[in-house]
Amino acid sequence: MESLTPNLRNLENAYPSGLEYKDESHVKMGPPSTTDPVLFIVDPIFDKDYHYIPPGYYQLTLDPSREYMYLVQSGKTLAVIPVFKIEIDAKGEEKKRKEQMPQTFWKQKKFLVKRYFKERRRKQNIKKKRIEPEEKVHSEATIELVSAKRYFLIKYEKDTVRAWGALRYR
């Protein structure tokens, strides 16, 4: 009788959690960024159920709503870290807002013409070696142990945003 039933536990076609890669939260929010900071964990981090995060390099991604940080390795989210403090540089955010496309048709045309000439001037300066070809984004991630309260303090810093999160350990 068992030989007639199909193999329901074929692990090549099924996912253990029932979720596919496209269902993961960081994939739904957009493609992975190459400017996200990299966090290096030296020792394994255990939780109360003895699940652990092994040592290694991890990409630290901030949720667009800025409520959570994701610890990502090879496209898989290993930990979701709640953010308890966030600082945003107002001048940098204002500059980003001004660089966004306006809503009305004529303002869009004017914006595109200005951006074209700005990019053209930038390319000429690159050819004359006055500026560097790539725009650099400051990104940094650090982790430190607060043994008195039994948690790891994780600091995320990218461009104009700084966020702090805590990851409890056993």
Disulfide bonds with the S-S distance in Angstrom:
none
